[in-house]
Amino acid sequence: MAQIIAGVDTHKDTHYAAVISLHGEHLSAVQFPATKAGYQALTAFITCQGELLRVGIEGTNSYGAGLTRHLQARNIEVVEVIRPAKVVRRMKGKSDAIDAYTAAHTALTHQDVVTPKTSIGTVEAIRVIHAGRRSALKAHAEVITQIKSLLVTAPEKVRAQYQSLSTKKLVGQLAASHTHVRADCVETATRSTLKRLAKRYIYLDEEITIFEGELQALVEQVNTALTAVRGVSTIIASQLLITAGDNPERLHSEAAFAALCGVSPLPASSGQTNRFRLNRGGDRAANSALYQIALVRMASDPVTKIYVAKRT
């Protein structure tokens, strides 16, 4: 039986699969729905044409997440295919079949591929909760901004009543406030809107607390020692775990993790000039987490303070 390589171009509703030989010969390409039945049909299609060595998939953590889990559950090797550069796309053209064959060729050469996250364990649960908390935090900040913005333009009577209060007292009093019977329509609308916004702020505050409690329990379940490190809070620990994934063994060294987080220097040498530049790539959320750890240590860790003093 001939050995083959498959590539898949993923979309929200459909996946386009292509199969090539080890010599790069195009064998066949077919589109399948992005459903459970579609995953089964796609798997049958790519496995019936020979001995399948691996599958290259674009977007293993987005549109291709479901298909990736389906294939990994059947012990089929899956590699994440990096999207081709724009200059390559301009030369080859753009279609689902072309992208699927390109993914297969990339998987064949094993260049510009990475091992995808498994996304079936506790870290995936952490990622989902972390995303919910991030959304709640954003809405939380927007609500208090709206409250204070409305107070700036509110009728004088309303503004004078609340403008000198701290955020905590402001939200509490607004949530417990009552509409004045003799107020005009503008004052009535302003007071009722401020009350609703204050209640939303309190609800989001409670939601964030719940998210953080769930994150703490899961982080301790995965790695109890991580939050014991100076500067590593539950939220920062959860982000680092998300970046590493449920299968951190895919990262072969500290240098690989540094590159993934965008903190490894990149060579920028030419001729007799030898220098390095900052890495602007990688997982920027993980990069931000490491930056926050550094800030905390620079302020409170004696060893870090000594290091910074030597470097400056």
Secondary structure, DSSP 8 states (H G I E B T S, - for coil): --EEEEEEEE-SSEEEEEEEETT--EEEEEEEESSHHHHHHHHHHHHSSSEEEEEEES-TTTTTHHHHHHHHTTT--EEEE----HHHHHHH---HHHHHHHHHHHHHHT-SEE------SHHHHHHHHHHHHHHHHHHHHHHHHHHHHHHHHS-HHHHHHHTTS-HHHHHHHHHT----TT--HHHHHHHHHHHHHHHHHHHHHHHHHHHHHHHHHHHHHH-TTGGGSTT--HHHHHHHHHHH-S-GGGS-SHHHHHHHTT-S-EE--BTTB--EE----S-HHHHHHHHHHHHHHHHH-HHHHHHHHHH-
